[in-house]
């Protein structure tokens, strides 16, 4: 580890001790907001401090074992010291890696719920069917994680699948887990509409946004144009006799959100505002990431929706993630929601890239 990292660890340890002293102060104990803030910070710093202290204890034990090796004339005791040194050196290496990971800055958005938008791309009806497959895949994955899903807006196709589907995923670290899914997903297979048996390539885009609360993004009502109209189903037929569908246009940015899944105009408006808030929040975050990319070229470009990030090849039973060069030959299991290995490898690659910059 570098001198800068040791300085940072010393600062963290000093801050941790300062917080401990403040938490014993009667004045702090009588202030619930201050107490909650300091307790949260203590909880965040504790794993770093505990690991750093184990690291220093291991360094001290290693120095003592090396001193014994230099000074001890007895052969058996020297052999024991050599074995102890090997054990301590391995432990020190593990603790060093653990400390580096603990020092990687955490994304404050990770703990938020996620709004996932899936849109059919090139490939006509087949792209819409693939969009439906992706929606099912994420729904199954959410079930495995114990998360819940709420459809915010959907535009189904006559033959199945979706032209577009937007849904909210509620659960612990939903955004932090799903953010690696943003990008263009391709599928290579024989479409159900293909009579000659030729393999086609179609695509669907996935955008994962952190759910934004009102405190994250302020929306001026004067900046909104709200239109209401009758809901329509696949093929354009009317499915509602009242003006319950809502279209909200954010005039300064031109962002348009339409929601028509609910029979209540009020509920559709509320859902549309949540989607709009998330898109505006993502816009702010994207601007921040654009600045950061000048100093850190990340392998995992969570906000780059134009990149073809993954291919689902049915004839070869293959799923390939192009960002990290990972290929798995269990396509159906992945489409059934078994995404853990893919997402974990992406997370580790992202972490490794951040460590390089650390």
C-alpha positions as CSV (number, residue, x, y, z in Angstrom):
1,X,0.0,0.0,0.0
2,X,1.1,3.6,-0.7
3,X,2.0,6.2,2.0
4,X,-1.2,8.1,0.9
5,X,-3.3,5.1,1.7
6,X,-1.7,4.7,5.2
7,X,-2.4,8.4,5.8
8,X,-6.0,8.0,4.8
9,X,-6.3,5.0,7.1
10,X,-4.8,7.0,10.0
11,X,-7.3,9.8,9.3
12,X,-10.2,7.3,9.3
13,X,-9.0,5.8,12.6
14,X,-8.7,9.2,14.2
15,X,-12.2,10.2,13.0
16,X,-13.6,6.9,14.4
17,X,-12.1,7.6,17.8
18,X,-13.4,11.2,17.7
19,X,-16.9,9.9,16.9
20,X,-16.7,7.4,19.8
21,X,-15.9,10.3,22.2
22,X,-18.8,12.4,20.8
23,X,-21.3,9.6,21.2
24,X,-20.5,9.6,24.9
25,X,-21.2,13.3,25.1
26,X,-24.5,14.1,26.9
27,X,-25.1,17.0,24.6
28,X,-25.0,14.7,21.5
29,X,-27.1,12.1,23.3
30,X,-29.8,14.7,23.8
31,X,-29.9,15.6,20.0
32,X,-31.6,12.7,18.1
33,X,-30.6,14.0,14.6
34,X,-26.9,14.5,15.6
35,X,-26.9,11.1,17.4
36,X,-28.3,9.4,14.3
37,X,-25.8,11.0,12.0
38,X,-22.8,10.1,14.1
39,X,-24.0,6.6,14.7
40,X,-24.4,6.1,10.9
41,X,-20.8,7.4,10.3
42,X,-19.5,5.2,13.1
43,X,-21.2,2.1,11.5
44,X,-19.6,3.0,8.1
45,X,-16.1,3.5,9.5
46,X,-16.0,0.5,11.9
47,X,-15.2,-2.2,9.4
48,X,-12.3,-0.2,8.0
49,X,-10.9,0.6,11.5
50,X,-11.2,-3.0,12.7
51,X,-9.4,-4.3,9.6
52,X,-6.7,-1.7,9.9
53,X,-6.0,-2.6,13.5
54,X,-5.8,-6.3,12.5
55,X,-3.3,-5.2,9.8
56,X,-1.1,-3.4,12.3
57,X,-1.2,-6.3,14.8
58,X,-0.1,-8.6,12.0
59,X,2.7,-6.3,11.0
60,X,3.9,-6.3,14.6
61,X,3.7,-10.1,14.9
62,X,5.6,-10.5,11.6
63,X,8.4,-8.2,12.8
64,X,8.7,-10.2,16.1
65,X,8.8,-13.5,14.2
66,X,11.6,-12.1,11.9
67,X,13.5,-11.0,14.9
68,X,13.3,-14.5,16.4
69,X,14.5,-16.0,13.2
70,X,17.6,-13.7,13.2
71,X,18.5,-14.2,16.9
72,X,17.4,-17.8,17.7
73,X,20.2,-20.4,17.4
74,X,17.9,-23.4,17.9
75,X,17.0,-25.1,14.6
76,X,13.5,-26.2,15.6
77,X,12.6,-22.8,16.9
78,X,13.9,-21.2,13.7
79,X,11.7,-23.6,11.6
80,X,8.7,-22.6,13.7
81,X,9.5,-19.0,13.1
82,X,9.8,-19.5,9.4
83,X,6.4,-21.2,9.3
84,X,4.9,-18.4,11.3
85,X,6.4,-15.8,9.0
86,X,4.8,-17.5,5.9
87,X,1.4,-17.6,7.7
88,X,1.7,-13.9,8.7
89,X,2.8,-12.8,5.3
90,X,-0.2,-14.5,3.6
91,X,-2.5,-12.9,6.2
92,X,-1.0,-9.5,5.6
93,X,-1.6,-9.8,1.9
94,X,-5.2,-10.7,2.5
95,X,-5.7,-7.8,4.9
96,X,-4.0,-5.4,2.4
97,X,-6.5,-6.4,-0.3
98,X,-9.4,-6.1,2.1
99,X,-8.3,-2.6,3.2
100,X,-8.0,-1.5,-0.4
101,X,-11.6,-2.7,-1.1
102,X,-12.8,-1.0,2.0
103,X,-11.3,2.3,0.9
104,X,-13.0,2.2,-2.5
105,X,-15.6,5.0,-2.5
106,X,-19.2,3.7,-2.1
107,X,-21.8,4.9,-4.6
108,X,-24.5,6.6,-2.5
109,X,-27.1,5.6,-5.1
110,X,-26.5,1.9,-4.7
111,X,-29.0,1.5,-1.7
112,X,-31.9,3.0,-3.7
113,X,-34.7,1.2,-5.4
114,X,-34.3,0.9,-9.2
115,X,-36.5,2.0,-12.1
116,X,-35.8,-0.3,-15.1
117,X,-36.8,0.7,-18.6
118,X,-36.7,-2.0,-21.4
119,X,-37.4,-0.9,-25.0
120,X,-37.5,-3.0,-28.2
121,X,-34.8,-2.0,-30.6
122,X,-33.9,-3.3,-34.1
123,X,-35.7,-6.5,-35.1
124,X,-39.4,-5.6,-35.3
125,X,-41.7,-8.0,-33.5
126,X,-38.8,-10.3,-32.5
127,X,-37.2,-7.4,-30.6
128,X,-40.4,-6.9,-28.7
129,X,-40.5,-10.6,-27.8
130,X,-36.9,-10.3,-26.6
131,X,-37.9,-7.3,-24.5
132,X,-40.5,-9.5,-22.9
133,X,-37.9,-12.2,-22.3
134,X,-35.7,-9.6,-20.5
135,X,-38.6,-8.4,-18.4
136,X,-39.4,-11.9,-17.3
137,X,-35.7,-12.5,-16.6
138,X,-35.5,-9.5,-14.3
139,X,-38.8,-10.4,-12.7
140,X,-37.6,-13.9,-11.9
141,X,-34.3,-12.5,-10.5
142,X,-36.2,-10.1,-8.3
143,X,-38.2,-13.0,-6.9
144,X,-35.0,-14.8,-6.1
145,X,-33.7,-11.8,-4.2
146,X,-36.9,-11.3,-2.3
147,X,-37.6,-7.9,-4.1
148,X,-40.9,-6.7,-5.4
149,X,-41.8,-5.3,-8.8
150,X,-44.3,-2.7,-9.8
151,X,-45.0,-2.0,-13.5
152,X,-45.0,1.8,-14.1
153,X,-45.8,1.8,-17.8
154,X,-46.1,-0.8,-20.5
155,X,-46.8,-1.0,-24.2
156,X,-47.4,-4.7,-25.1
157,X,-47.3,-6.1,-28.6
158,X,-50.1,-8.1,-30.2
159,X,-48.0,-11.3,-30.5
160,X,-46.5,-10.9,-27.0
161,X,-43.6,-9.1,-25.5
162,X,-43.3,-5.3,-25.3
163,X,-42.5,-2.3,-27.3
164,X,-41.6,-0.7,-24.0
165,X,-42.0,-1.7,-20.3
166,X,-41.0,0.4,-17.3
167,X,-41.0,-1.0,-13.8
168,X,-39.9,-0.3,-10.3
169,X,-37.8,-2.8,-8.4
170,X,-38.0,-2.4,-4.6
171,X,-35.4,-4.1,-2.5
172,X,-32.1,-3.8,-0.6
173,X,-29.4,-2.4,-3.0
174,X,-31.6,-2.9,-6.0
175,X,-30.0,-0.1,-8.0
176,X,-26.5,-1.1,-6.9
177,X,-27.1,-4.6,-8.1
178,X,-28.9,-3.9,-11.4
179,X,-27.0,-0.9,-12.6
180,X,-24.6,-3.1,-14.6
181,X,-27.6,-4.1,-16.8
182,X,-27.8,-0.7,-18.6
183,X,-27.0,-1.0,-22.3
184,X,-28.0,-2.8,-25.4
185,X,-28.8,-6.5,-25.2
186,X,-28.7,-8.6,-28.4
187,X,-30.4,-11.9,-29.1
188,X,-29.5,-14.3,-31.9
189,X,-32.1,-17.0,-32.6
190,X,-34.6,-18.2,-35.2
191,X,-37.7,-16.0,-34.7
192,X,-41.1,-17.7,-34.4
193,X,-42.2,-15.7,-37.5
194,X,-39.2,-17.1,-39.6
195,X,-40.3,-19.9,-41.9
196,X,-36.9,-20.6,-43.5
197,X,-35.2,-21.2,-40.2
198,X,-32.7,-18.4,-40.5
199,X,-31.0,-17.0,-37.4
200,X,-31.8,-13.3,-36.9
201,X,-30.1,-10.8,-34.6
202,X,-32.4,-8.4,-32.7
203,X,-31.8,-6.0,-29.8
204,X,-33.5,-4.4,-26.8
205,X,-32.1,-1.6,-24.7
206,X,-32.1,-1.6,-20.9
207,X,-31.8,1.5,-18.8
208,X,-31.5,1.2,-15.0
209,X,-32.1,4.4,-13.0
210,X,-31.9,5.0,-9.2
211,X,-35.4,5.9,-7.9
212,X,-35.3,9.6,-7.0
213,X,-37.1,11.0,-4.0
214,X,-38.6,14.5,-3.9
215,X,-35.6,15.6,-1.9
216,X,-33.3,14.4,-4.7
217,X,-35.0,16.3,-7.5
218,X,-37.2,19.3,-7.3
219,X,-39.7,19.6,-10.2
220,X,-41.3,23.0,-10.7
221,X,-45.0,22.4,-11.6
222,X,-44.7,25.3,-14.1
223,X,-42.2,23.3,-16.1
224,X,-44.7,20.5,-16.8
225,X,-47.3,20.1,-19.5
226,X,-49.8,17.4,-18.5
227,X,-52.1,15.8,-21.2
228,X,-54.7,13.2,-20.5
229,X,-56.2,10.8,-23.0
230,X,-57.9,7.4,-23.3
231,X,-55.8,4.4,-22.7
232,X,-55.2,2.0,-25.6
233,X,-54.2,-1.6,-25.8
234,X,-52.2,-3.6,-28.4
235,X,-53.0,-2.6,-31.9
236,X,-54.3,0.7,-30.8
237,X,-57.8,-0.4,-29.7
238,X,-59.4,1.6,-26.8
239,X,-59.4,-0.3,-23.5
240,X,-60.8,2.6,-21.4
241,X,-63.7,4.9,-21.9
242,X,-62.4,7.6,-19.7
243,X,-59.4,10.0,-20.0
244,X,-57.3,8.1,-17.5
245,X,-53.9,7.9,-19.4
246,X,-51.4,10.7,-18.6
247,X,-48.6,12.1,-20.6
248,X,-46.2,14.5,-18.8
249,X,-43.7,16.6,-20.7
250,X,-40.9,18.3,-18.8
251,X,-40.6,21.5,-20.9
252,X,-36.9,22.5,-20.0
253,X,-35.5,19.1,-21.0
254,X,-38.1,17.8,-23.4
255,X,-38.4,14.5,-21.5
256,X,-41.8,12.9,-22.1
257,X,-43.3,10.2,-19.8
258,X,-46.6,8.4,-20.6
259,X,-48.4,6.1,-18.1
260,X,-51.7,4.3,-18.9
261,X,-51.6,1.0,-17.0
262,X,-53.9,2.2,-14.1
263,X,-57.6,2.9,-14.5
264,X,-57.2,6.0,-12.3
265,X,-55.8,9.2,-13.8
266,X,-54.4,10.1,-10.4
267,X,-52.4,6.9,-10.1
268,X,-51.1,7.2,-13.7
269,X,-50.0,10.8,-13.0
270,X,-48.2,9.7,-9.8
271,X,-46.4,6.9,-11.6
272,X,-45.4,9.2,-14.5
273,X,-44.0,11.8,-12.0
274,X,-41.9,9.1,-10.4
275,X,-40.5,8.0,-13.7
276,X,-39.8,11.6,-14.7
277,X,-38.1,12.3,-11.4
278,X,-35.8,9.3,-11.9
279,X,-34.9,10.4,-15.5
280,X,-34.1,13.9,-14.3
281,X,-32.0,12.5,-11.5
282,X,-30.2,10.2,-13.9
283,X,-29.5,13.2,-16.1
284,X,-27.8,14.9,-13.2
285,X,-25.8,11.8,-12.3
286,X,-24.8,11.3,-16.0
287,X,-23.3,14.8,-16.0
288,X,-21.3,14.0,-12.9
289,X,-20.1,10.7,-14.5
290,X,-19.1,12.5,-17.7
291,X,-16.8,14.7,-15.6
292,X,-15.4,11.7,-13.7
293,X,-14.7,9.7,-16.9
294,X,-11.9,12.2,-17.7
295,X,-10.0,10.9,-14.7
296,X,-11.2,7.3,-14.5
297,X,-11.9,5.1,-17.6
298,X,-14.2,2.6,-16.2
299,X,-14.5,-0.9,-17.7
300,X,-18.1,-1.1,-16.6
301,X,-20.0,1.8,-18.2
302,X,-23.2,1.7,-16.3
303,X,-24.6,4.8,-17.9
304,X,-23.6,4.0,-21.6
305,X,-26.9,2.8,-23.1
306,X,-25.6,2.7,-26.6
307,X,-23.0,0.0,-26.0
308,X,-23.8,-3.6,-26.9
309,X,-23.1,-5.1,-23.6
310,X,-24.4,-8.6,-23.9
311,X,-25.4,-11.3,-26.4
312,X,-27.9,-14.1,-25.9
313,X,-27.1,-16.8,-28.6
314,X,-29.8,-19.5,-28.6
315,X,-28.2,-22.0,-31.1
316,X,-25.1,-22.1,-29.0
317,X,-26.8,-21.9,-25.6
318,X,-24.5,-19.0,-24.9
319,X,-24.6,-15.7,-23.0
320,X,-21.6,-13.4,-23.5
321,X,-21.0,-10.2,-21.6
322,X,-18.7,-8.2,-23.9
323,X,-17.5,-5.7,-21.3
324,X,-15.5,-8.3,-19.3
325,X,-15.3,-11.1,-21.9
326,X,-17.3,-13.6,-19.8
327,X,-19.2,-16.4,-21.7
328,X,-21.6,-18.8,-19.9
329,X,-23.2,-21.8,-21.6
330,X,-26.5,-21.9,-19.7
331,X,-28.7,-19.5,-21.5
332,X,-32.0,-20.8,-20.3
333,X,-31.1,-20.7,-16.6
334,X,-30.0,-17.1,-17.0
335,X,-33.2,-16.1,-18.8
336,X,-35.0,-17.8,-15.9
337,X,-33.4,-15.3,-13.5
338,X,-30.1,-16.9,-12.5
339,X,-28.1,-13.7,-12.9
340,X,-25.9,-13.9,-9.8
341,X,-22.7,-15.0,-11.5
342,X,-22.9,-12.4,-14.3
343,X,-23.6,-9.6,-11.9
344,X,-21.0,-10.7,-9.4
345,X,-18.3,-10.8,-12.1
346,X,-19.3,-7.4,-13.3
347,X,-19.2,-6.0,-9.8
348,X,-15.7,-7.5,-9.2
349,X,-14.4,-6.1,-12.5
350,X,-15.8,-2.6,-11.6
351,X,-14.2,-2.9,-8.2
352,X,-10.8,-3.9,-9.7
353,X,-11.0,-0.9,-12.0
354,X,-11.6,1.4,-9.1
355,X,-8.8,-0.1,-7.2
356,X,-6.4,0.8,-10.0
357,X,-7.3,4.4,-9.6
358,X,-7.1,4.2,-5.8
